[in-house]
Amino acid sequence: MSDDRGAGASGVILSFIMGALSGAALAVLFAPRSGEETRELLEDKLKESAERGKRLRERAVEKGREVLEDATDYLDKQRDSLEKRRDRLAAAVEAGRQAYREEKEKM
């Protein structure tokens, strides 16, 4: 059943993309500008989009680094906490063994 939903969603997305491309093509064909002006406008828009994409990529990379740093810090803290608990448990077990030995010697 999930395959049907995925096919429906991809169909909607594909329809949206095809509609957008058709609209863009018609806008270029019926634009009140000359071909040269239209090409310059498209070139400018493409450059703007490329710059926006570059900025978004840089922000995403920076955010990824921050998340990685936070995760690393969290894991380090958890590792330290586990080591402390392990040491306390080992000390408690040793203390229990020592107490057992002492009690056994008294008998």
C-alpha positions as CSV (number, residue, x, y, z in Angstrom):
1,M,0.0,0.0,0.0
2,S,2.9,2.4,0.7
3,D,4.0,1.8,-2.9
4,D,0.8,3.3,-4.1
5,R,1.2,6.4,-2.0
6,G,4.8,6.8,-3.2
7,A,3.7,6.5,-6.8
8,G,1.0,9.1,-6.2
9,A,3.3,11.6,-4.6
10,S,6.0,11.2,-7.3
11,G,3.3,11.7,-9.9
12,V,2.2,14.9,-8.2
13,I,5.8,16.1,-8.0
14,L,6.5,15.2,-11.6
15,S,3.3,17.0,-12.7
16,F,4.4,20.1,-10.8
17,I,7.8,20.1,-12.3
18,M,6.4,19.6,-15.8
19,G,4.0,22.4,-15.3
20,A,6.7,24.7,-14.1
21,L,8.9,23.9,-17.1
22,S,6.0,24.4,-19.5
23,G,5.2,27.7,-17.9
24,A,8.8,28.8,-18.1
25,A,9.0,27.9,-21.7
26,L,5.8,29.8,-22.6
27,A,7.0,32.8,-20.6
28,V,10.2,32.9,-22.6
29,L,8.4,32.5,-25.9
30,F,5.9,35.2,-25.2
31,A,8.1,37.6,-23.3
32,P,7.9,41.2,-24.3
33,R,11.7,41.5,-24.3
34,S,14.1,40.8,-27.1
35,G,16.0,37.5,-27.3
36,E,19.2,39.2,-26.1
37,E,17.5,40.8,-23.1
38,T,15.8,37.5,-22.2
39,R,19.1,35.7,-22.4
40,E,20.8,38.3,-20.2
41,L,17.9,38.1,-17.7
42,L,18.1,34.3,-17.7
43,E,21.9,34.5,-17.2
44,D,21.5,36.9,-14.3
45,K,18.9,34.7,-12.7
46,L,21.0,31.6,-13.1
47,K,24.0,33.4,-11.5
48,E,21.8,34.5,-8.7
49,S,20.5,30.9,-8.2
50,A,24.0,29.6,-8.3
51,E,25.1,32.0,-5.7
52,R,22.1,31.3,-3.5
53,G,22.8,27.6,-3.9
54,K,26.4,28.1,-2.9
55,R,25.4,30.1,0.2
56,L,22.8,27.4,1.2
57,R,25.4,24.7,0.7
58,E,27.9,26.6,2.8
59,R,25.3,27.0,5.5
60,A,24.4,23.4,5.4
61,V,28.0,22.3,5.6
62,E,28.6,24.6,8.6
63,K,25.4,23.3,10.3
64,G,26.6,19.8,9.7
65,R,29.9,20.6,11.3
66,E,28.2,22.1,14.3
67,V,26.0,19.0,14.7
68,L,29.0,16.7,14.3
69,E,30.8,18.7,17.0
70,D,27.9,18.6,19.3
71,A,27.5,14.9,18.8
72,T,31.2,14.3,19.4
73,D,31.0,16.3,22.6
74,Y,27.9,14.4,23.8
75,L,29.6,11.0,23.0
76,D,32.7,12.1,24.9
77,K,30.7,13.0,27.9
78,Q,28.8,9.8,27.8
79,R,32.0,7.8,27.5
80,D,33.5,9.6,30.5
81,S,30.3,8.9,32.5
82,L,30.4,5.2,31.6
83,E,34.1,4.9,32.5
84,K,33.4,6.5,35.9
85,R,30.4,4.2,36.5
86,R,32.6,1.2,35.5
87,D,35.3,2.3,37.9
88,R,32.8,2.7,40.7
89,L,31.3,-0.7,40.0
90,A,34.7,-2.4,39.9
91,A,35.6,-0.7,43.2
92,A,32.3,-1.8,44.7
93,V,32.8,-5.4,43.5
94,E,36.4,-5.4,44.9
95,A,35.1,-4.0,48.2
96,G,32.5,-6.8,48.3
97,R,35.1,-9.5,47.6
98,Q,37.4,-8.1,50.3
99,A,34.5,-8.0,52.8
100,Y,33.7,-11.6,51.9
101,R,37.3,-12.7,52.4
102,E,37.5,-11.0,55.7
103,E,34.3,-12.6,56.9
104,K,35.4,-16.0,55.6
105,E,38.7,-15.6,57.5
106,K,36.8,-14.9,60.8
107,M,35.0,-18.2,60.6
